[in-house]
């Protein structure tokens, strides 16, 4: 049984002080977004696109199949529609094209200029093909660059070592949006770039960017705009959520998985058509498709997770599992489930025709990208960043890779494996009220870099445990935290079946959330972890 952490007893005032300290010395003004010209090669890239537009050249865009990539594509497409200028547009299919701007994708593009969003930093072969065909390739990306960069016309990525852009942790959609901002200047257009903030908020949250500084400012404004936008996709999102305001958690847990499900199971064009929908009928139709795909994704993911758990070497520091014909689209989520269960980084690979392809997820402060890079002699391809990465290798290398990465992981400081968003303190029972909810709302949006506060309940008496939901897969638990008071608390655990412990005592961490249903607002306490 894990040792209960020593944490302070908090009231509203001390909790407010704690949350305020997270943002000291962090600018949260939209006016402080650094100028896009600070991005290396961004000026060069925008000038080339402007020249192509003036000369009537063919311009093609290559996106990516996750939420960030699809949203990036939607932002650029909507921008080009405002110019207006025709744009050839493609998002690779995960199953037939693989990731990013590949040779396969280039074969179907007839263009003078090709630019990427949210991919391309490791597209060495594609850059060579473009050069040979006389195509100017402009790469916009935010993933960690390798040792060798593609030989492209322009590479716009804040993570390049010699890029002076001061805010490095931005997503692919932000990089694409900044480039469009420069293109607007080059063409002397009067387009309000703020109109894209709802899309940017969606991408920043879904790609788990830290919600501090300019990211926080963009997401805050973007969510507010999303709550009143007349654009069909956001009207549909509001109707679906049935909330007066849209939170970052609504996006992270309800909207992003649906948008992601298209690229994971079928084709990202389904999600792109939703984000580009110009009528409520079109938005509704595409959202229905996304919802049914998301249901299928959950079933596929649950089955794959159950199979993957059997293959785990529990003694390993970095978990590496592989299985025949696991769906490539869900292995990243399965990796997240394994991380959550074992509190260790995990890499999950699908084996198909002698090739192992998959995704990894990290925990705490462990740099998974660097660990994977240490085994690059075994890999055909890899890319990503500290907390998440994709990779492929020959199936026969999987076991050597597993042993190799675990050998290197012995050098990682054990403190790095502790989840960063840990418990902030204990709350007196009388502090759990609507004033607490108002206090917590002041520090939204919550997410990476600004986690929703987790609180501790220590040795509470269990009164009842009940299952609910159509498949009885959720738990509702009633606790009495104090023997002095007869008052009880109700906590919820979604997608977890809990049982009453023998000693009828529970210690757990939980978050406090707003539950809005049919116009009624209540507090919802969500169990995070049992001790």
N, C-alpha and C positions, 0 to 999 in steps of 0.2 A: 504494500500500500504506500503511495507516495506521501512524503512528508508535507504537511500543510504549510504553505508559505507564511512567513511573518509579515503582516501587512498592517498599516495604520487603520484606526477607526476614524471614519470620515463623516463629516456633516456637510450640508450644502455649501457652506463657505469654504471649507478646506478642499472640497472636490473642485469648486470653481477655480480656486488658486492653482491647483494641480493642472487642470486642463489649460488654463491661460498660459502656463509656463511652456507648454509645447510649442507655442507660436512666437515666443520672444525672439526678436531680431529677424523675424521672417516678414518680408513685405507681402501683403495680400492685396495690393492694388492692381487692377487691370492695367493702369497706366505704367506700371513697372515691368510689364512684359518686355524683355529685351528686344531691341529692333532686329527683325529677321536678317538684316544685312550682316549681323555678327556671325551668322552661321556660315562656316567655310563653304565656298563655292555656290552659295545661294544666289548671290548677285549674278554670277556667271550663268547659272541655270535659268534664272528668270529672264535674263537678256536673250538667251537662246530661244526660250519659248515665245517671247514677244516677237522675235525676228521671224520665227516659224509662222506665227499668226499673221503678221504683216505680209509675209510672202505667200500665204495660202498653202503652206506645207502640211503634210499629214502628220498628226500628232497622236500617239497611242499611249495609253496608261495601263500599267500592270499593277494590280492590287494584291491583296492577300485574303485568305478565307476566314480569318478570325474576326472578332468584332472590330478591333482597331483597324485592320486592313479593309474591311467592308465599309466602315464609316469613313475612312480616309478617301476611299474611292467615291463614295457618295458626295463628300464635300467638294472634291475636285470636279466631279461631273456637274454638280449644281452651280459651281463657279463658272465653268465653261458655258453652261446654258445661259448665264447672265451676260456673257460678253456680247453676243452669243457666237460660239465657234464650235464646229463639229469635233468630237473627240472619239477616237477608237478606244474601246474600253474592254479589258478582260481581267477576270480573276481566275487564277489557276485552280483546277480541280484537284483536291488533295489526292484522289485515288488514281487519276490518269496523268496528271501533270507533275505531281509532287509540289514542293514548296518553291515559291518565288519565281523570278524571271528566268526560266530555264530554256534550254535549246528547243524543247517541245513547244513551249509557249511562243517563242520567237518565230517558229515556222508558220504560224497562222497570222502573224502581224505584218502588214504591208504599210510601213511608215518611214518618215524621214527623221523623226525624233521620237524616242521612246523614253518615258520616265516612269519611275516606280514609286509606290507609296508603301511604307511599312515592310519593305523587303529589298534585297539586292546587295547588301554590304559584303556578302561572300560570293556574289555571282561572277566569279572569275571567267568561267566558260562563256556565259552569256555576253559579257563585255567583249570577249574576243570575237564572237559571232557578229555582234553589232559593228565592230570595227571593220571586219572583213566585208560587211555588206554596205559600209558607208553610212551607217545609222549613228546619230549622236545619242548616246545613252546617258540619261541623267538619273542618278540614284538618290532617292530620299528614304532614309531609314533611321532607326534609333537603336538597333541591336548592336551588341558589342562587335567591333571590327576584328577580323583576324590579323595575323602578322603581315599578310600580303593583301593589298586592296585591289579591286577590279580596275582594269585600265579603261575607265569610263570618261566621258566628256566632263561630267561634274559629279562629285559625291557630296551629298548634303546629309551630315549625320553629326549631332552634337557630341557623340562619344569618340570621334576622331581625336587623337592626342593633340593635334595642332589646331583644333577648332576652338575659337575664342568665345563661343556662346556660353554665357555663365551658368545657365540652368541646364544641367545635363540630363536630368531624369524626366524627359518628356516623351510622349508616345508618338507613334508613326503619324497619326492624324494631325497632331500639333505641328510636326515638321512639314507635312504637306500643306497645312493651312498657312504657315509662315511663308512658304514659297509662293503660294497664291497671293499673299499680301504684297510681296515684292513684285509679282507679275502685274497686279492691279496698278502699282506705282509706275511700272515701265510703260503700261498702256494708257496711263492717265485716265483711269476709269473711276467712276464715283460709286463703288460697291461698298456697302457697309459690312465689314468683315465680322462684326459682332453677331450677325444673323446665324453664323455657324456654331455659336457657343453651345446650343443644345446637343449638336452632334459631337463636339469636342468633349463635353461632359460625359457622354455615353462611352467614348473611346478611352478617356483617361481612367474612368472607374473600371471598365471591363478589362483594361490591360494592367490593372493593379499598379498604377503609378502612385508615388507618394502624394497624399493630399495635403501638401504644405506649399507655402509660397504662391507662385503664379498658378500652379495646378489647382490649389484650393480656390483661388479667386475665379478661375475659369469654370470650375465645377459648380461653385456656389451660384454664379450668374447663369450658367447653362441650365441648371436644375430649375431656377426661378423662371427662366424663359420657356423651358419645356412645359411648365405648369400652365402656361397661358398661350402657347404657340398655336397658330391656326394651320400649321403644316399637317397634312393628313397623318403621317406616321405618329406624330406626338399627340394628336387628337385621339388616335386609336390606343396609344399607350395609356393615356389618362382614363379613357373609357374602361380599359381592361383593369387597371389598378383600382379605380373607383376611390381615389384619395384626393383630398383637397390640395395637397402638396406632394411633390415627388421627391423621395429621399435617395441618397446614394445607395442605400441597401435595397431599395425597390429596383434600381437599375442593376445592381450586382447580382441579385438573387432571382429576379423575375424576368427582366427584359434581356439582359446580356446572354443568359443561357439559351433563350429562344433564338436570338440572332445568330449565336454561335452554332446552333444545332444544324443549320443548313449546310455549312461547310464541313461539319463533322460527319454527317451521314449521307448527304447528297451533293448539292452544289450551292456555293455561296451566292449565286445569282438570285436565288429565292429571297435571301435576306437583303440583297442590294435593291431588288425591286420593291421591297417593303420601304426601305429608307428613301427611295426616289418616288414613291407613290404620289400622284398628284390629285387623286380623288379618294374620298373616304371608302368607297366600295373596293378600290384596288388595295388600299392599306389593310382593310378588314380581311380580304381574301388571302393576302400574303401572310398576315399575322396568324390566321387560322392554320395555314400550312406550316408555319414555324412552330406553332403550339403542338401540332400533331407530331412533327419531327422531334420536338423536345421530349414528348412522352416516350417515343421510341428510343431516344437517346438515353433516357433514365433507365429503361429496361435493359438495354444493351450494356450500359455502364455497370449496373448492379450485377449482372451475370458475369461480366469480365472481372469485376472486383473480387467476386467470390472465388473465381478460378485463380486469379493472381495471388490471393492470400495463401493458397496452398503451396505456391512455389517460393515463398519468402524464406530467405536464410536469416532467421531472426538475430543471429549473432553478428551480422554484418553492420557496419557503420552507415554505409550507403546501400540501400536496398536496390537490387537489380533483378527484375523478373522478366521472363519472355514467354510468349505462348503462341502456338500456331493459329494463324488467321484471326487473331483478335482484331477488332475494328480499329483501324488507325485513328479514327476520329474521336475515340473516347479514351485512348490510353493516357492522355494528359490529365483527364479528370480522375481516372483510376489512380494515377500517381499521387494526386492530391489526397485521395481517400486513404492511401497507404501512409502518406506522410502524417495525416491526422491520427491514424490508428497507432503507428509505431513511434511517432515523434522523431522521425529520421528522414533525411532526403530520400527520394525514391525515383527510380528510372524504370519505366514500363515499356517493353518493346513487343511489337507484333512481328511474327515470323511469317514470311511469305516468299516462296520460290528461292529459298536460300539467303534472303535479305532480312535483316532485323531493322525495323524502323520504329521510332517512338519518341517519347517525351519524358522529361524529368522535371521534378518540382523540388524546391529546397525548403529549408526551415531556418528560423532564427537569422543568424548572420553568416551562414555557410555559403560560400561562393561556388555554386554548382557548375557554372560555366568554366571556371578555372580548373576545377577537378576533372571535368570531361575533357578539357583541352590537354590535360596531362596524358591522356590516352589517345591523342589524335592520330598516332601511327597505326591504330587499329580501326580508325573510322573512315568511312567514305565521305561523310558530310556531317557537319554539326554547326549550330548557331544558337544565339539566344542571349541571355543575360544572367545576372547573379542568381535570381530566384527561379528562373524557368528556362529550359533549353530543349531543342529538338536535335535528334541525331540519327544516323543510319550506319550500318556496318554489315559485313558478311556474318551470317548466322553462326558460322564456326568460331567467330571471335568473341561471342557474347560472354562465355565463361572466363576467358582470359581478361576481357574488359572488366568483368565483375571483380575479379581478384586484384587487378591492377589499380582500379579506382579506390578500392578499400585499403590497399597498401598505402596509397598517397594520403587518404583521409585520416590515417593515424597521426599525421602532422597537424591536423586542424585542432585548434583550441576547443576543449570540451564545452566551454562557456558559449561558443558560437552556436551550439545546437539548441540552446534554450529559446523558445518562441519569444519574439520581441514584444508582442502585445500581451503582456502578462497582467496579472491581477493588480488593481490599483489600491484596493483596501476593502474594509468591511463597512457596511452601512447599518446604522441603527434602524430598527424596523419602522419607526415612526417617520424616518426620512424618505421612505419609499412612497412617494405621493406625486401629485400633479406638479408641485413646485420643482421636484427633481426632474420631471420630464421637461419642463420649461428650461431648466438649467442646462440639461443635456442638449436640447435643441439649439441653444446659443452657440455651441461649438461644432455644429454640423458644417459641412458633410464629413462623415466618418468613413474610414477606409485605410488603405496602406499609408503608413506614416502618421496617421491620426486615428488609431483604432478606437472603436466604441468602448468606453470603460467597462472593464470586467470587475465584478465584485465577488467577495467570498462569503459563503454561508458555512459556518463551522458547527459540526455535530448537531444538526437539527433533528427533531423527532419527525419521523415519517407518519403522517396521518392516513393518507390513501395514495395509491398509484392506480391510475386508470388509463386504458388505451382508447384512442379515438381515431376517427378518419374512416374512409370507406373500406380500407384494407387493414384497419387497426394497427397502423405502423407508426403512430405518434403517441407520445406519453404525456399525461397531465399528472403532476405530483403535488400533493398538498403537504406543506411542512409547517411545523411550529418551531421557529428558530430559538425561542426563549422559553424556559420552564416557568418564568415569572409571569409571562403574558399568555393569555388564552388565544391571542390573535394568530391566525395562520396566513401563510403565503402560498399562492398557487404558481407553479413554474411549469413551463412547457418545454418538451424536447421533441422537435420535429424529426421524422425519419429515424427515430431511435425507440426501441422497445425496452423500457426499464422495468426492473422487478424490485419489489420491496426487499431490502437487505434483512438478514436474519436478526440483527440487533435493532432493526427499525430506526437506524441513525444514518444520516447522509451529510457529507460535506461536499460542496460543489461551488464552481464559479458560475456566474450568470451575468447577463446583460439586461438592461432595462430599455424597452422599446415602446413606441407608440403603436397601438392597434386601432385602426380606423375601419369601422364596418357599418355600412348603412347610416352614415352620418354620426355614429356614436364613437367617441374616443375613449379608450381605456388603456391602462398600463399592461404591458405583457412582459413577464420575466422569462427569459430564455436561458435554459441550462446550456452551458458551454462544455464543462468538463467535470466529471465525478472524481472525487479523491478517495 
